[in-house]
Amino acid sequence: AAKAQGLQPGPLALSLRGDFVRIGSAYEQHKVRSPDCFDILVPLRLPPHLEPQPRCADGLGPRGAFVCGLRARAGWPRRYRPFAEGFCVELQGRSHLSSGLVLRWFQGHLQRCLGAVRYRLQERCRISLSACPGRPPTLHIVPCSDYVCCHISMAVRLIPAIPLGDTLYLMALPPEGPQAPPAPEALWGLNASRQEQRLLSWLKEQAPASSCHLKCLQILKGLRDLRGQGLEEPFCSQWGRVLSSYVLKTALFSLLLQGPLEAWDERFLLERLEDLVLYLRDCLRKQVLMHFFLGNASLPEAVALPRFLKEAAPVNLLAAFDGPTLDLAAFQLINTWIQAPHVIRMYSSPRYLRPALTP
């Protein structure tokens, strides 16, 4: 409908590629809250003959961040200048694609597209779009139906992404916390969700049918969220960042490949959950947990990695945190595990629940 109304950008601007990629815990079956919230990558298309040239942002941002130069197949003709002025920032004397400018364009373009289709859907559902600076917009869908079961609303976070080929994408770095300012506009994060999904599929094939590895991840995420309800600032925000869902998932992946997968049968749920807690505690004490895909040469052959990931520099996911913060997180993690029944009873009551800080 948006195309029919002439809302597609011109040939020398960004445009929607026309597909989407489902990512996140809702599709990987380890979500612990907000069951009707989903994440979707929306691939964008660069103007013809422009190619992204990503490289590590060494010294320009946190470890694991990237900058994205652009290369024109036939040089950089003057006709690309409007695109550079609208979507690029100058960095070390070169034009680089700006995640901040791309995100703002994406938010505005979605609003225009939504205006073109909203009236066609008004008898079926109410649709709205919310956006905060530096964060991807969220599409809210509330069905208009006489059936009670259909009155469940949905929230879909739409994340603009620059395709790199080999099912890899660049996306804007998220702010470090709910109140934190947006990340620098020249920086991007790398999304390897497809590789994670391939690994999960391989694990599902190799592990027992009743494997408990995803259940262990769910329980640990739930304990993290409940324990966070009783922590005071500033450590409360640090707790959610240190034990982010991606850190927990990375720890699980690393532990799974260390031992026989038969040991993850559901009969051994408590033992494996304790192993995961102790492994994560040791990582926090050593201040090292390496990114599972960047520069990892020890993955199973069945999980083929793109060359870009194989040749990337290894990244320590805990490098951004100081020793005292990681030591305190390790102490709280073990304390939470020892007192898990009390934590569940205490902080799952309505008087303690407040919006969680970690997605």
Disulfide bonds with the S-S distance in Angstrom:
none
